[in-house]
């Protein structure tokens, strides 16, 4: 009886893995679009943060030169 439960769990795991692979295949275009959209947003935030930090870089350098 215990062997049957183990076999059924194995079959369920294989079917679940197959369903996940099919879902990735079907929605591949949407997944890549989502990935690139998130990547672009992250890059925009990094660029905005770098612009803000570089704006204050002049003030930091001036303060160190006075010491």
MOKA-V581608 format. One record per backbone hydrogen bond with DSSP energy under -0.5 kcal/mol. CO is the residue of the C=O (numbers start at 1). NH is the residue of the N-H. Records with the same first field share a line. If there is no record, write none. Layout:
CO=NH / NH
//
This chain:
1=5
2=6
3=7
4=8
5=9
6=10
7=11
8=12
9=13
10=14
11=15
12=16
13=17
14=18
15=19
16=20
17=21
18=22
19=23
20=24
21=25
22=26
23=27
25=28
27=31
28=32
29=33
30=34
31=35
32=36
33=37
34=38
35=39
36=40
37=41
38=42
39=43
40=44
41=45
42=46
43=47
44=48
45=49
46=50
47=51
48=52
49=53
50=54
51=55
52=56
54=58
56=60
57=61
58=62
59=63
60=64
61=65
62=66
63=67
64=67
//
